Amino acid sequence: MTDSNQFAQQKELLEQLVDDFAARMKAKLTLKSMQGWNGWQTCPINDLENGLKNHIEKGDMVDVANYALMIDARNIEKKSQ
């Protein structure tokens, strides 16, 4: 197998993994929002950071990614102001 074939296969695999993971993130965010877990845009950033740490300890990587997403979005918003 050539390097370009390996690269193409690896790229395809990674893209599928990201797509699948993003779908799981979206589903979890939607579920939690429907359950009343809202307000991440205005809560203290420490609440999000603590949630991230707690979910790292639990090993729930979808929640870890969702908390990282919310923290990152808040940081981007802060930088643009």
C-alpha positions in Angstrom: 0.0 0.0 0.0 1.4 3.4 -0.9 1.8 6.3 1.5 -1.0 8.2 -0.3 -3.4 5.3 0.1 -2.6 5.0 3.8 -3.1 8.7 4.2 -6.4 8.6 2.3 -7.6 5.7 4.5 -6.4 7.4 7.7 -8.1 10.6 6.6 -11.4 8.8 5.9 -11.3 7.0 9.2 -10.6 10.2 11.2 -13.3 12.1 9.4 -15.8 9.3 10.2 -14.8 9.2 13.8 -15.2 13.0 14.2 -18.6 12.9 12.5 -19.8 10.1 14.7 -18.4 11.8 17.9 -20.0 15.1 16.9 -23.3 13.4 16.4 -23.1 12.0 19.9 -22.1 15.4 21.3 -25.1 17.0 19.6 -27.5 14.3 20.9 -26.3 14.7 24.4 -26.5 18.6 24.2 -30.0 18.4 22.9 -31.1 15.9 25.6 -29.6 18.0 28.4 -31.1 21.2 27.0 -34.5 19.5 27.0 -34.0 18.5 30.6 -33.4 22.1 31.5 -29.6 22.2 31.5 -29.2 25.6 29.9 -27.4 28.9 30.6 -23.9 27.9 29.8 -23.4 31.2 27.9 -23.9 33.3 31.1 -23.0 31.0 34.0 -19.6 31.6 35.8 -16.8 30.1 33.7 -15.7 28.2 36.8 -18.9 26.2 36.7 -18.0 25.0 33.3 -14.4 24.3 34.3 -15.6 22.3 37.3 -18.0 20.4 35.1 -15.2 19.6 32.7 -13.0 18.3 35.6 -15.8 16.2 37.0 -16.6 14.5 33.7 -12.9 13.8 33.1 -12.9 11.9 36.4 -16.1 10.1 35.4 -14.5 9.2 32.0 -17.4 10.5 30.0 -15.6 11.8 26.9 -18.8 13.1 25.2 -19.5 15.3 28.2 -15.8 16.3 28.4 -15.9 17.4 24.8 -19.2 19.3 25.3 -17.8 21.1 28.3 -14.6 21.9 26.3 -16.8 23.2 23.5 -18.7 25.5 25.8 -15.5 26.8 27.5 -13.9 27.3 24.1 -16.9 29.2 22.8 -16.9 31.4 25.8 -13.2 32.1 25.4 -13.6 32.9 21.7 -16.5 35.3 22.6 -14.3 37.0 25.3 -11.4 37.5 22.8 -13.7 39.0 20.2 -14.9 41.7 22.6 
